[in-house]
Amino acid sequence: MKKDLEKIHEWSPKRLRTLRNNLNNRLSSFSLGEKPKDLQASHVLFGLEEGECKELLTKVQTLIKERSRA
């Protein structure tokens, strides 16, 4: 799925918002201090650590803002 993340600039606004929500939920799981739930291999966030999720969230938020201005 990481290959899919390389093309997020091509994603629809709806898919970006869904990814943003997934990232926020995942980061919330990390912040609870417990081991976060293991994701299925098919999940777009599978294998991402907390720092990677934060970076991706920043990128997604930027893309959403840019598209809302256009």
Secondary structure, 3 states (H helix, E strand, C coil): CHHHHCCHHHCCHHHHHHHHHHHHHHHHHHHCCCCCCCCCCCCCCCCCCHHHHHHHHHHHHHHHHHHHHC
